[in-house]
Amino acid sequence: MGGLAPFTTIDFPGRLAAVVFCQGCPWRCGYCHNPHLLPARGEARAWPEVAAWLETRRGLLDGVVFSGGEPLLQRGLAAALADARALGFATALHTAGVYPRRLAAVLPLLDWVGFDVKAPFGDYARITGADDGGAAREALSLLLASGVAHEVRCTVPEDLLGADDMARLAGQLADLGVSRLVLQTCRADGRAAAPLPEPLRRAAADFVACVELRH
Ligand code: SF4
């Protein structure tokens, strides 16, 4: 575990939750909010220590979010999710769907998933520096088929994702069955985010029924 946020009201809809930040991610998005977590350097905080702390939060919090980094990288994720549920907490995952089979394995242990899409599938390398998006498409399909509550969202770096890209991405998402998409402005280097241009929102709204902007 790379870190712990003891309290959040915004990372798990409808829940007062703690956020456990997992180390490691094979991708390298330029706008990553937690670049210090990307190399998995070993356990800064072991899960049993976090679980013991969570036990003291019973009755005060009602959820635990596993974020990152990419939590699916952690082989111990399923066991940690089971522990969190055994303690009485609802469970959430923030993921970009890097490992679809591992996502499938933990979906029965999840109450909510925040799923980050990066770019039109087939064009992921421009954002992630690593992958064509095939894994993310498969992971999103598995999530949608599972019936687990979720949010599909996209952080928009305007220099890398234009309205045409957004239209392609939204069309692909609609084909998969996504009916709600949250667009987030990009806050690289901690700078205040500019409002998202209206053409980008319109390009998404041409395909996805509900498009929300989050600043
Ligand atoms: S997938 Fe997420 S954790 Fe990995 S580099 Fe991109 S923004 Fe950071």
Boltz pocket constraint, residues with backbone or C-beta under 6 A from the ligand:
constraints:
  - pocket:
      binder: B
      contacts: [[A, 24], [A, 25], [A, 26], [A, 27], [A, 28], [A, 29], [A, 31], [A, 32], [A, 33], [A, 34], [A, 38], [A, 68], [A, 69], [A, 70], [A, 96]]
      max_distance: 6.0
